[in-house]
Amino acid sequence: MLFDAHCHLQDARFGAGLEAVLRRAAEAGVTHMVCCGTREEDWDRVLELGRRPEILPMAGLHPWYVDGASPHWAARLEAAFDRGAGAGECGLDFSDGRPSRELQEAALRAQLALAIRRDLPVSLHCVKAAGRLLEILRETGLPEAGGLVHAFSGAPEVALDFQALGLHLSFGRALTVPGARRAQASLAALREDRILFETDSPDLPPEGVTGLNEPANLVHVAAASPRPAPAHENASRLFRRWMR
């Protein structure tokens, strides 16, 4: 059994082909998929998809979109939580051309506060911002329900810092790239109960896979793992309130 800990099935690129995508996922042994919203416009679609037993819904304001959010985004996000969503995708991205760090950090803090108050697991985005994300999480704390850093490809010492906070680390494409020593070393350094796998579909397909990424491609990520890990059991514990 496989568990896709982070994907975006609401993406318009799946369109009318989504049923075939879900069928191929089931045929590949992917029993559950965590579908993460990234902005106000897609939260309703995520919640609609979350009515399916194999899809677990999450809603968040992604750092790429914080400067386009409405003045009432936090209230709308809380309403999505009322309807059964987990928290995410949210986080920090300090790549060039992204919204200001101040806006990103304010949005992250607001979402963490909501997640902590409601004890919802949180899915975190982190690009070129690990040090600052760790500082904020040490200050704010995390929901008792826990959370994950998705698409992790950082150094082992950073992975261990996130693990020390109680987070899971979710690995995707980075494990499949030939010579991806850093991601492989990070996975090897973690406790088995902190490891998850993901596709982040429809983007970031595993090395050698062409076309739109999809949850069925999780088999390539799992096959590239340098050691067996109970990723499905870990995800089942983290997302147990949504499991049916």
Buried (B, 14 or more C-beta within 10 A) or exposed (E): EBBBBBBBBBBEEBEEEBEEBBEBBEEBBBBBBBBBBBBBEBBBBBBEBBEBEBBBBBBBBBBBBBEEBEEEBBEBBBBBBEBBBBBBBBBBBBEEEBBEBEBBBEBBBBBBEBBBEBEBBBBBBBBEBBEBBBEBBEEEEBBEBBBBBBBBBBBBEBBBBBBEBBBBBBBBBBBBBEEBEBBBBBBBBBEEEBBBBBBBBBBBBBEEBEEBBBBBBBBBBBEBBEEEBEBBEBBBBBBEEBBE
